[in-house]
Amino acid sequence: MKTILPLAALAGLGLTGTASAALVSTDLNAGGTESGFSAGWVGSSNIRITTPGSDLTYANYNITQTGTPGSVYSANTNHNDRMDSRNLSAAMSGDIWFSVLVNVPSLDHFAGISFDSDLTTGGVERYSHALSELRVVLTPTSLVVDMDGGAPPTATGGETGTFAAGTTHLILGKMTVGVGNDSLSVWIDPDVIAAGGPGGLGAANFTSTTVDFMDSVSRIGVPIRDDSVVDDTAHVDAIRVSDTGTAFTDVTGVAIIPEPSTTALLGLGGLALILRRRK
């Protein structure tokens, strides 16, 4: 037993993650994936889900959507900067991965994801231009990241890269939130399948380690700006947020490939067990 227990513990390395909380996900599809929320979308006059519609797709993304295809777009003609949001069943903290598919056809449009938007009049959580703790949106010309109640998404501020209009893009992010300064990394259109895990992603389009923007995540929002014409509007789809021990896999569908050193340790542990049994 003195030999088997250490080897068993060694063999478990790389197979278990940290204590997990939850995966929050929605494909915005009738009958599709839906988990981790304590309530439905609010302020439904602001954005609409296409019913029926079509799913956004991205080649280097390993998650298959289910249910009746659909995505979300803005549907307010009086004010075309809008956001709908939902409360989570349980707050998230620590290392959190998130992903979302967006398609932004026009230069004055944007779409993305936000975390912990403010609570406005009547308890309706809507787009408030400056009061989400974190907002990550894409325009055809820029990635815009606002932290700790920053300015509204515009063509200036925090962007890197140029992104084709009318093309579906994958926004992938990792944040670490808690007491004190938080960290954030955002990748646009990474090949998550080829990456095989976080270590293969390469340099992020945006990084920050100097802002205390959240202590935990309790609400997720969908910020959109468009002209309210369904055929020429920004769309959002396939939202995934996770703080589990397998968070990267949760939001990309890609199982992490073990490092060679870990694989070798597992092999040695198994070989030792076999030799001991033969004795």
TILOLUM-269470 format. One record per residue (C-alpha): residue number from 0; residue in one letter; x, y, z. Coordinates in nm, 2 decimals. Layout:
<atoms>
> i, aa, u, v, w
> NUM, A, X, Y, Z
...
</atoms>
This chain:
<atoms>
> i, aa, u, v, w
> 0, M, 0.00, 0.00, 0.00
> 1, K, 0.28, 0.24, 0.08
> 2, T, 0.40, 0.21, -0.28
> 3, I, 0.06, 0.19, -0.46
> 4, L, -0.09, 0.51, -0.30
> 5, P, 0.18, 0.75, -0.41
> 6, L, 0.18, 0.60, -0.76
> 7, A, -0.20, 0.62, -0.78
> 8, A, -0.19, 0.98, -0.68
> 9, L, 0.09, 1.04, -0.94
> 10, A, -0.12, 0.87, -1.20
> 11, G, -0.41, 1.11, -1.13
> 12, L, -0.21, 1.42, -1.22
> 13, G, -0.35, 1.59, -1.52
> 14, L, -0.68, 1.40, -1.50
> 15, T, -0.85, 1.61, -1.24
> 16, G, -0.90, 1.99, -1.22
> 17, T, -0.96, 2.23, -0.94
> 18, A, -1.28, 2.24, -0.75
> 19, S, -1.54, 2.33, -1.00
> 20, A, -1.85, 2.55, -1.00
> 21, A, -2.05, 2.54, -1.32
> 22, L, -2.07, 2.57, -1.70
> 23, V, -2.31, 2.84, -1.82
> 24, S, -2.41, 2.79, -2.18
> 25, T, -2.68, 2.87, -2.43
> 26, D, -2.71, 2.82, -2.80
> 27, L, -3.00, 3.06, -2.82
> 28, N, -3.19, 2.77, -2.98
> 29, A, -3.53, 2.63, -2.90
> 30, G, -3.47, 2.29, -2.75
> 31, G, -3.09, 2.35, -2.75
> 32, T, -2.82, 2.37, -2.49
> 33, E, -2.92, 2.58, -2.19
> 34, S, -2.76, 2.57, -1.85
> 35, G, -2.64, 2.77, -1.55
> 36, F, -2.90, 3.05, -1.55
> 37, S, -3.15, 3.13, -1.27
> 38, A, -3.38, 3.34, -1.50
> 39, G, -3.46, 3.41, -1.86
> 40, W, -3.35, 3.71, -2.07
> 41, V, -3.49, 4.04, -1.95
> 42, G, -3.57, 4.35, -2.15
> 43, S, -3.68, 4.13, -2.45
> 44, S, -3.80, 4.44, -2.64
> 45, N, -3.43, 4.53, -2.68
> 46, I, -3.30, 4.22, -2.86
> 47, R, -3.47, 3.93, -3.03
> 48, I, -3.38, 3.57, -3.10
> 49, T, -3.43, 3.46, -3.46
> 50, T, -3.71, 3.20, -3.46
> 51, P, -3.65, 3.02, -3.68
> 52, G, -3.31, 3.14, -3.78
> 53, S, -2.96, 3.01, -3.85
> 54, D, -2.67, 2.92, -3.62
> 55, L, -2.35, 3.11, -3.65
> 56, T, -2.06, 2.87, -3.74
> 57, Y, -1.69, 2.90, -3.71
> 58, A, -1.46, 2.63, -3.87
> 59, N, -1.20, 2.61, -3.59
> 60, Y, -1.45, 2.56, -3.31
> 61, N, -1.54, 2.22, -3.17
> 62, I, -1.88, 2.27, -3.02
> 63, T, -2.19, 2.15, -3.21
> 64, Q, -2.51, 2.34, -3.14
> 65, T, -2.84, 2.16, -3.09
> 66, G, -3.21, 2.24, -3.12
> 67, T, -3.39, 2.47, -3.36
> 68, P, -3.12, 2.71, -3.51
> 69, G, -3.12, 3.06, -3.39
> 70, S, -2.91, 3.36, -3.28
> 71, V, -2.97, 3.69, -3.12
> 72, Y, -3.00, 4.04, -3.28
> 73, S, -3.11, 4.38, -3.17
> 74, A, -3.47, 4.48, -3.23
> 75, N, -3.51, 4.83, -3.10
> 76, T, -3.56, 5.11, -3.35
> 77, N, -3.55, 5.39, -3.10
> 78, H, -3.21, 5.32, -2.96
> 79, N, -2.98, 5.08, -3.14
> 80, D, -2.73, 5.03, -2.86
> 81, R, -2.88, 4.76, -2.66
> 82, M, -2.80, 4.47, -2.42
> 83, D, -3.00, 4.19, -2.27
> 84, S, -2.87, 3.99, -1.97
> 85, R, -2.94, 3.70, -1.74
> 86, N, -2.86, 3.62, -1.38
> 87, L, -2.65, 3.31, -1.32
> 88, S, -2.76, 3.02, -1.09
> 89, A, -2.43, 3.06, -0.90
> 90, A, -2.16, 3.33, -0.90
> 91, M, -1.83, 3.25, -1.06
> 92, S, -1.48, 3.35, -0.95
> 93, G, -1.12, 3.25, -1.00
> 94, D, -1.01, 3.13, -1.34
> 95, I, -1.30, 3.17, -1.59
> 96, W, -1.30, 3.09, -1.96
> 97, F, -1.56, 3.23, -2.20
> 98, S, -1.64, 3.20, -2.57
> 99, V, -1.90, 3.35, -2.80
> 100, L, -1.96, 3.36, -3.18
> 101, V, -2.04, 3.70, -3.34
> 102, N, -2.11, 3.84, -3.68
> 103, V, -2.10, 4.21, -3.74
> 104, P, -2.18, 4.32, -4.09
> 105, S, -2.15, 4.70, -4.08
> 106, L, -1.89, 4.94, -3.96
> 107, D, -2.11, 5.12, -3.71
> 108, H, -2.22, 4.79, -3.55
> 109, F, -2.07, 4.58, -3.27
> 110, A, -2.16, 4.26, -3.08
> 111, G, -2.01, 4.06, -2.80
> 112, I, -2.05, 3.96, -2.43
> 113, S, -2.06, 4.15, -2.10
> 114, F, -2.03, 4.06, -1.74
> 115, D, -2.22, 4.21, -1.44
> 116, S, -2.41, 4.49, -1.61
> 117, D, -2.58, 4.74, -1.39
> 118, L, -2.93, 4.70, -1.27
> 119, T, -3.15, 4.98, -1.41
> 120, T, -3.50, 5.11, -1.35
> 121, G, -3.76, 4.85, -1.26
> 122, G, -3.51, 4.57, -1.22
> 123, V, -3.46, 4.54, -1.60
> 124, E, -3.09, 4.48, -1.68
> 125, R, -3.03, 4.67, -2.00
> 126, Y, -2.74, 4.82, -2.19
> 127, S, -2.63, 5.13, -1.99
> 128, H, -2.34, 5.24, -2.20
> 129, A, -2.08, 5.25, -1.92
> 130, L, -2.17, 5.03, -1.63
> 131, S, -2.08, 4.67, -1.72
> 132, E, -1.79, 4.55, -1.51
> 133, L, -1.64, 4.39, -1.82
> 134, R, -1.75, 4.42, -2.18
> 135, V, -1.58, 4.25, -2.48
> 136, V, -1.72, 4.34, -2.82
> 137, L, -1.61, 4.32, -3.18
> 138, T, -1.66, 4.56, -3.47
> 139, P, -1.54, 4.50, -3.83
> 140, T, -1.24, 4.72, -3.75
> 141, S, -1.16, 4.66, -3.38
> 142, L, -1.17, 4.46, -3.07
> 143, V, -1.30, 4.68, -2.78
> 144, V, -1.26, 4.59, -2.42
> 145, D, -1.41, 4.80, -2.14
> 146, M, -1.33, 4.72, -1.78
> 147, D, -1.47, 4.85, -1.46
> 148, G, -1.74, 5.07, -1.61
> 149, G, -1.54, 5.21, -1.90
> 150, A, -1.67, 5.42, -2.19
> 151, P, -1.92, 5.28, -2.44
> 152, P, -1.78, 5.06, -2.71
> 153, T, -1.65, 5.28, -2.99
> 154, A, -1.38, 5.26, -3.26
> 155, T, -1.12, 5.37, -3.00
> 156, G, -0.99, 5.20, -2.69
> 157, G, -0.83, 4.86, -2.63
> 158, E, -0.85, 4.73, -2.98
> 159, T, -0.60, 4.52, -3.18
> 160, G, -0.65, 4.39, -3.53
> 161, T, -0.89, 4.43, -3.83
> 162, F, -1.18, 4.20, -3.87
> 163, A, -1.38, 4.14, -4.19
> 164, A, -1.74, 4.26, -4.19
> 165, G, -2.01, 4.00, -4.23
> 166, T, -1.79, 3.71, -4.12
> 167, T, -1.85, 3.50, -3.81
> 168, H, -1.57, 3.53, -3.55
> 169, L, -1.49, 3.35, -3.24
> 170, I, -1.42, 3.55, -2.93
> 171, L, -1.23, 3.34, -2.67
> 172, G, -1.13, 3.48, -2.33
> 173, K, -0.98, 3.39, -2.00
> 174, M, -1.01, 3.61, -1.69
> 175, T, -0.91, 3.56, -1.33
> 176, V, -1.13, 3.75, -1.09
> 177, G, -1.12, 3.80, -0.72
> 178, V, -1.01, 4.05, -0.46
> 179, G, -0.76, 4.29, -0.60
> 180, N, -0.64, 4.33, -0.96
> 181, D, -0.78, 4.09, -1.21
> 182, S, -0.63, 3.95, -1.53
> 183, L, -0.79, 3.92, -1.87
> 184, S, -0.67, 3.77, -2.21
> 185, V, -0.88, 3.78, -2.53
> 186, W, -0.82, 3.59, -2.85
> 187, I, -1.00, 3.66, -3.18
> 188, D, -1.04, 3.36, -3.42
> 189, P, -0.79, 3.13, -3.25
> 190, D, -0.76, 2.78, -3.40
> 191, V, -0.86, 2.61, -3.08
> 192, I, -0.85, 2.26, -3.24
> 193, A, -0.49, 2.30, -3.35
> 194, A, -0.40, 2.46, -3.02
> 195, G, -0.50, 2.15, -2.83
> 196, G, -0.52, 2.36, -2.51
> 197, P, -0.44, 2.70, -2.36
> 198, G, -0.07, 2.66, -2.41
> 199, G, -0.10, 2.63, -2.79
> 200, L, -0.32, 2.94, -2.84
> 201, G, -0.03, 3.19, -2.90
> 202, A, -0.03, 3.55, -2.81
> 203, A, -0.37, 3.70, -2.72
> 204, N, -0.51, 4.00, -2.91
> 205, F, -0.56, 4.18, -2.57
> 206, T, -0.42, 4.13, -2.23
> 207, S, -0.45, 4.32, -1.90
> 208, T, -0.34, 4.25, -1.54
> 209, T, -0.38, 4.60, -1.39
> 210, V, -0.75, 4.65, -1.34
> 211, D, -0.98, 4.54, -1.06
> 212, F, -1.29, 4.50, -1.26
> 213, M, -1.48, 4.23, -1.07
> 214, D, -1.47, 4.01, -0.76
> 215, S, -1.71, 3.76, -0.91
> 216, V, -1.94, 3.71, -1.20
> 217, S, -2.32, 3.69, -1.13
> 218, R, -2.47, 3.81, -1.46
> 219, I, -2.39, 3.77, -1.83
> 220, G, -2.51, 4.01, -2.10
> 221, V, -2.53, 4.04, -2.48
> 222, P, -2.44, 4.39, -2.60
> 223, I, -2.53, 4.47, -2.95
> 224, R, -2.54, 4.78, -3.18
> 225, D, -2.71, 4.76, -3.52
> 226, D, -2.98, 4.92, -3.73
> 227, S, -3.25, 4.67, -3.63
> 228, V, -3.28, 4.52, -3.98
> 229, V, -3.26, 4.14, -3.95
> 230, D, -3.08, 4.09, -4.28
> 231, D, -2.81, 4.35, -4.20
> 232, T, -2.77, 4.32, -3.83
> 233, A, -2.51, 4.21, -3.58
> 234, H, -2.57, 3.86, -3.44
> 235, V, -2.45, 3.67, -3.13
> 236, D, -2.46, 3.30, -3.08
> 237, A, -2.31, 3.00, -2.88
> 238, I, -2.24, 3.16, -2.54
> 239, R, -2.02, 2.96, -2.31
> 240, V, -1.87, 3.06, -1.97
> 241, S, -1.71, 2.82, -1.73
> 242, D, -1.50, 2.82, -1.41
> 243, T, -1.48, 2.44, -1.38
> 244, G, -1.16, 2.24, -1.38
> 245, T, -1.22, 2.17, -1.75
> 246, A, -1.32, 2.53, -1.84
> 247, F, -1.12, 2.55, -2.16
> 248, T, -1.28, 2.23, -2.29
> 249, D, -1.62, 2.35, -2.18
> 250, V, -1.61, 2.67, -2.39
> 251, T, -1.43, 2.53, -2.70
> 252, G, -1.52, 2.16, -2.71
> 253, V, -1.15, 2.08, -2.74
> 254, A, -1.00, 1.82, -2.50
> 255, I, -0.67, 1.94, -2.36
> 256, I, -0.38, 1.73, -2.49
> 257, P, -0.16, 1.63, -2.19
> 258, E, 0.19, 1.77, -2.18
> 259, P, 0.46, 1.51, -2.27
> 260, S, 0.60, 1.51, -1.92
> 261, T, 0.26, 1.44, -1.77
> 262, T, 0.20, 1.16, -2.02
> 263, A, 0.54, 1.01, -1.93
> 264, L, 0.45, 1.02, -1.56
> 265, L, 0.12, 0.85, -1.62
> 266, G, 0.30, 0.58, -1.82
> 267, L, 0.56, 0.53, -1.55
> 268, G, 0.29, 0.50, -1.28
> 269, G, 0.10, 0.24, -1.48
> 270, L, 0.42, 0.04, -1.55
> 271, A, 0.51, 0.04, -1.19
> 272, L, 0.17, -0.09, -1.09
> 273, I, 0.19, -0.37, -1.35
> 274, L, 0.54, -0.47, -1.23
> 275, R, 0.42, -0.48, -0.87
> 276, R, 0.13, -0.70, -0.95
> 277, R, 0.36, -0.94, -1.14
> 278, K, 0.57, -0.98, -0.83
</atoms>
